[in-house]
């Protein structure tokens, strides 16, 4: 399967990201999605079935060119180290962004403070 | 004794249809509870309207009655009615005032209504003249401020204590409630009678040739006396007018000052909000920058974790490789021994003898070491790991989460400050809006000169009165001299009789004057004594021993050592004011219900308890209008016990619909 040149996020993740941007002063949705990706990578890597989720997540939300991801080479380097045989890093990044967003949403909806969510 | 027995309010203020309050017939206290804006003061206004047909607002201006017709009732075209049931000297009276809406009118002005009033005594409607007489006798409007009072009367009393103010209005009111006007009117009547006798004396003196000339002079002086007295009366009228005008200007100035103060406070608030907002914007930008890199902090953690795993693996591989190197060396030595010595020999290291069995053992060891000889794949993995660790170590990711958290807390704190300040500003703006609309900021430029002009005018009038009075005295002395001259020169029985009558009247007048002075003095002493008794029973400061009354009925607090207490707190001024009111009621010739609206606001809890306890002594029927925080309901119940005859609650259903729950 070929890798992506555009990252299309799910509609729910997009809606939630818009809200988060407003509430917590992120510069834009992409900045938040990039945080969500790192959050998922750090906390939920073992829970993620990349192939399955890539197929499951809709693509009706925001659409970004992969060039708009900051320091993508660093991210790909890290992915290459931690995900065996990572042939399609941008597909992985899309899944991580959406998965991370949903997990953050779950915690906020459960009443957790944002400052505890961003804790390392 | 007048007592309210029932109040029916129909479409008045926030009350729709008919709301009823039944007042208990036993002596004691009734508390009407209601939060601000639900219609407590409206009850007071409804009673005032029923009794005197008008409502004076906080600015001493008569409000159009139509403005009190319930807003929704106006929409529905309904009438407004207040019915006050009373008992006076054991007879039942029902006073009804209503506004009947004229057909096809908007209902927005007084002209849109027909005003009706009638009084029923037992089962009969009384004549308008009897109705007016009853109202003037039972509870005259002039003394209403001491029966139906609110914070305003306490404020007026507070002003009474400031010597620089002209307090004739409240002083007159105090004298009204004490029944002094009737004495003063009587004295004025005696003055008229005396004048008639004086004129009669002059008239008969004119008839006698020997006294004719002197009598003519006397008549001239009498005319002058009349003119001077008229001039004093006119000046007094002018003073009253100027005092009223000055009061209006003072009110406007006060409002302007208050308005200015509010405006200043609002501006300070806005400046503070602006600074906070600027700070907030800076902090938000700072957090935004930090959030740009938040992902890196988490990615850094991922890298750290991966790095730690790889370093651990590398360490494990390093140990394996080290073991392999050692085994390789042993393998080489043993291989050398085995290859050089086919039979018994000596060890090349320790020179011990090696027999064939030992040699066989060494051969077996060599075979086992063969299996763990250097594994190139481990070496390769190790090298690869080294390269990967190197790469990961060179990936720089900063952790800025601590800074983000700190700044988020600061943002929250600033946002809270802004909310508090905006709320404060909102409250100030609301309070400023409540000040009369004429209190424009720039009107002070016109008000101050007017204030100074009126002050100077009053001072001139006072001087004019003093001069006129001095002239009256001097004129009187001249008249007396001439009268003596006439008496000396006359031999006329008519003149003698007229003189005797005039002298008798003069003596009666003088006696009455002295009696009034004595009565006033006694009354003041009684008021002072009763106010002191009340005050010392409610005041918590045991060093406050006495209240001392002054000429204008102001009361000073005296300590045990006789020192006047300067700069009393506003709370204590209220306590003193209530003490005066209690004393006035005790000494007043008429008694009736006392209604107190929000009069506990500035009084601390200890004094509240004491004043609550003393309420039944103020009058036979005391009605208190209060909001729940103003007086603790449980305290009121505990303190008043059986004397708390009834509690009534006003509940607001909507802005134009409050109901009375009995």
Interface residues (C-beta under 8 A of the other chain):
Chain A: X24 X25 X26 X27 X31 X32 X34 X35 X37 X38 X39 X41 X42 X70 X71 X74 X75 X77 X78 X81 X82 X114 X115 X118 X119 X120
Chain B: X284 X287 X288 X291 X292 X294 X295 X296 X297 X298 X299 X301 X302 X303 X305 X306 X310 X388 X391 X392 X395 X397 X399 X401 X404 X405 X408 X409 X411
